[in-house]
Structure formats: C-alpha cells, structure tokens
Amino acid sequence: MFEIVEEIIPVIVNEGLTGNEFFFNLVDYRNILLGDDIDFWTEDKTEFIVADASYGVSGIRRQRLGAMEKYNVDTTLKVIKVYEELKRLLAGRTDFNTFIRKVGEAMQTKIMNDTYNAFKGVTETTRGLNSTYVKSGTYAEDTLLDLVAHTEAANQAVATIFGTKKALRKVTTANVSDEAKSDLYNMGYYGKFNGTNMIYLPQRHDVGTDNFLLDDSKIYVIAGNDRPIKVVNKGVGLLSANDPLQSADFTQNYLYGQEFGVGVAFAQKMGFYSLT
C-alpha cells in the first residue's frame, strides 16, 4: 500500500502543476533520479558582425563564439507529517484517499509558492537581464510599446503580456475599440495591447495567510519559448508510517517527503514592468 502511495502522490503533484497557466508558460520542470544532478545552460549571446571586404582579401578580424554559462538548482528535502487516531482508523472513519489527495495538494502548493516567490525576486541584475528589459514607474504606453518591441527583437518571436487581472487593468490605450470595451466587460481587462495579446495569471495565497504572492502592479512581456523558472524534482516520494500500537497516544503517524529545488535564469530576454 505505501509503495503505491509513494508513486501516486508525485503524480497528483505533477498533474496539478501542469494545468496551471503560470506553470505552463514560465516553469521548466525536470524529474531526475536521486543522487543525480542536472546542468542548465544559458545560450550564447554573441552577435557576429558582417564586414565589407574585397575579393582575395581574407585578413578580417576573427570573432570568437562566446562561451555558454552553466548553472544548476540546489534541492532540499521537503516533508509533511500528519497523524490520525487509532480508533478512527479501526472504525474506518478515515478516508485514505482523502489523505493522499491532501498530502499531494500540500506538496503541490509548496512547489507553486516557491516558483511564485522566485519569480517575484527578479530584478535587472538577474542572470540574463538588464535595465532595458526591467522597467518601473508610472504607466506610459510608449514605455510598454518599447518593452514589447525590445523583447520581440531580442528573441525574434511574437510577444505576449502576462499579469494578474488587477495588473492588466492598469494597461490602457488611447484608442479604445468596441471590442476592447467588450473584453473589459467580460474579462476585466483589455485582451490586447496594440495588437499584443494579454493573458492573466491566477493569484495565489501564501500558505497560512491571505497575502497574495504575485505583485498586482507588475506585468511581464514574454516572447519565445524560454521558461526561466527551473524546478528540479529528485527521486520518488518517501512515505514513512509508524505502528500506532507502539505510539504513546495510540495515533498513526504518516510522514511524506519529496526533494526538489527552484531557481531562476533567463536564456532569452523577458520584459518586466512595475507600475506605480
């Protein structure tokens, strides 16, 4: 039974994560064996310059391919410990399926909260970014237009704007069409910004509080397929249970553990705009 549960809980966690819009667009999730390590590489940022030359002349300046940067994500064991009274177990009052679901949901919440917090900490000094792609201040349409253009030019891909519903409501435009008014009425924000699609990211509460994790005044511009948040899960889940008859209070204890870690690095450029 416990061997089965050890396999089921990680599946519950994984299925709950992959259906989330934030996770789908921004998180690179890797499963590796316990004891193994995985290296992530940022792409070479070198841009080669084409020179004018005459036929028969090859003595132009050489350009070296820049080195790629390697990094990895530190992982730690995350554990949950729950218990139930022996008499409820003997009477069949405890639903084991409920236990499995709640433990899986708790671990899923921990992973999601860690990814949200990692994303909140991004600044212009974060690996792979600079001040061109990290903006702040009062909302200005031209600033966002430039940010979208820079992100698309850097990645050679069409950009999409992401943010919480409250953050996207701050994105306005001088020319409001009837379709835009319909979007505002039906979704709470404009579906497009000057031709660029906008998609809202669902908010989350920090565990045990009513505090939101995502910044309601920040929007994100993404172009390309880079997923900057790296989540590494090591091995399978570990489940330990005690003998309730050997417990001083006749309770059955369950301990579940899973080793994972979260990191952030940008192989491609991504835009951040904090609105005041």
N, C-alpha and C positions, 0 to 999 in steps of 0.2 A: 504493500500500500504506500509506504513512504517513498520508495523508489519511483513509483508512478507520480506522486505528488511533486517530487523534485523535478520531474520533467514537465509537468503541467503548468506550474506557476510561471516559469520563464516564458512559456508560450502565451499565457494570459497577458504578461507584461508586454511582450513584443506586439501582440495584436492590438492592444490598447494604444501603443505608441504610433504605429504606422498609419492609423486612421486619423491622426491629428494634423491639421493644416500646417502648424508651426513646425512640427517634427518632419513632415513630408518635404517641406521646402528648404529647411535650414540645417537638418541634422544628418550627419553621416554616421550610421550605426553599424558597428562591427562586432561580431562574435568570434572569439578566439579561444583556444584551449588554455586551461590553467597552466601557468608556467611559461607560456609563450609571450612574445612581445610583438607589436606591430608598429612600423615606422610610417609616418605620413610625410609626404614631400610637397613643398610648395614649388610651383612651376617656375622655370627660368624666366626672369623679367627682362632679359636683354633684348634690345631692339637694334637690328642691324641697319646700317646706313648704306645706301647705294651711292657710289661715287661715279662721276664722269671720268672717262679715260679714252685714250687714243688706241687704235689698233696697234698691236705689237708692244704695248706697254702693260706690264702686269705688276709693276712695283708700287701697288697701292697699300695703304695701311691695313694690316690684318686686324680682324675683330674676333675676340675670343668669346666662345659660348659661356655665358655666366653659369656659375655653379648653382645647383638646386639646394634648397635648405631642408634639412631633415629634423623632425621633431617627433616626440611620442607623448602619449597621455598617461599620466600616473593613475593607477587604480587602487582602490581600497575596498575592504570587505564591508558591506552594509548589512545589518542584521535587524530582524524583527523577532520579538519574543512575546508570545501570548499564552494564556492558560485558560483552563475550564475546570469546574468542579467535577469530581469523580462521579457523584450521584447523578449529575445531568448527563454524563456520558453513558452510564449504565442504563438510564431511563430512556435513552435515545432522543433526548431533548436538544442535543447539539447537532446541527446540520454540518457535516464535514465539508459539503460543497460550498457552504457559506464561508467557512474558514478559508478554504483555498482561494475563493474569489476575493475576499477582503485582504488577504496577505498579498495576493498578486496586485490588487489595486493600490495598496500602500507602497509597494516597491515601484510600481509604475509612476505614482505621484512623486516619489523621491527623485527618480530619473528626470521627469519633466521639470520639476522645480530647479534641479541643478542646471539643466540646459537653459532655462529662462534666466537664471541668475548669471550664468556665464555670458549670455548674450547682452545682458544689461551692462556688463562691465566693459564693453568695447569702447575704445577711445581712438583718437587719431594716432596714438603711439602703438596700438595693437599691431601685431605682426601682419604685414601685408597692406596696411592702410596709411593714409597721411591726411593733411588738412584739406586737400582738395575734395576728399570724399566724406569728411566728417564736419558737418555744419551745425551752427546753433544761432539762435536769435529770433527776433520777430519774424513771423511768416512773410515771405516775399515770393511771389510767383516766379520771378526771374531766377531767384536762387535755386528753387526746386527744378526749374527747367534746365539750368546749367548742370545740376547734380545728376539729373536723368541723362543728359547728353554725355557727360563725362563717363558715367558708368557704362553706357551703351558703347561708347567709343573704345573704352579700355578692354571690354570683353567681346566686342563685335557680336553683340546679341541684343535682342529687344528687352527692355527693362519692364519690371512690374513694381508697383509701390505697395508695400505692406505696412500694417499698423493696426492698433486696436481700433474699434469703431469710434471711440472718442477722439483718437489721434487723427484718423482720416477725416473727421468732420472739420478739422482745422484747415484742411486743404481746400481752398476755394479758387475760383477763377473769375475773371472779369466778365466773361461771356457765358451765361447760364442758359443752356438749351432746355426745351421742354422735356427731353429725355433725361437730362441731368436732374431736373426737378422731380421726375418720376423716381429716379434712383434714390434721391434724398428722402422721398416719402416712403419708399418700400424698404430700403436697406439702412437708412440713417446716415448715408454719406454718398458722395458722388462716385459712380462706378468707374469713371475715367478722369484723368487729369491731362488735358490737352492731348488726347489720344493714347495715353499710357494707362493701362488697366490698374485698378486699385483693388486689393483683396485684404479683408480684415483678419487679424489674428485673434483667436479667442483668449480672453483674460484668464488668469488662474490666481487662486488664493495661496499665499504662503501657508505651509502646514500649521494648523492650530491657530490661525489668525484669520481676520477678514481683510488683510492687506493685499492689494494687487501686486503681482510680480512684474508685469510689463509696464513700461512707462507710457502713460496716456498722452504724453506730449512729444513722443518721438516716432518718426516714420522711417521706413527702410526702403532703399531702392536696390533691387536685385536684378541682375542681368547675367545670363549664363546658367550653368548647371553646378556651380560650386556650392557645396554645403559646408559652411565654415565651422559649425559646431560638431566636434568629434566625440562620439560616445563609444567607449570600448567596454564590452562585457566579456569577462573571463570565466571560462568553465561553465559548469551547470550549477543550479541552485543546490544549497546544502540544507537538509532538514534533520533536526535532532529532536527526539521526544524522550521524556523521562518515564519511569514506571510510577504511576500515581500511588500505588500501594507503598512505595518507598518514600513518598513525599510526606513531610510533617503535617501538611494541611490537606492531604488527600486531593491534590489537584494534578491535572495533566498539563505539563508544560510543553509548548512547541516553540522551537527556535528555527527561523529560516534565514539563510544568509546568501548573498549574491555579491560578487566582486565586480565593480565597474568604476569608471572614471570619466570625467568630462573635461574637454579642452577646446580652445578656440584658435583658429588660424585661417588666414584668407589666402587661397591660391589665386583667386580672382578678386577684382575690385568690387566693392559694395558700398552704397551710399547710406549715410546716417544724417538725419536732420532733426535736431532737438529744437522744438518750438517753444518760445517763451511768451 
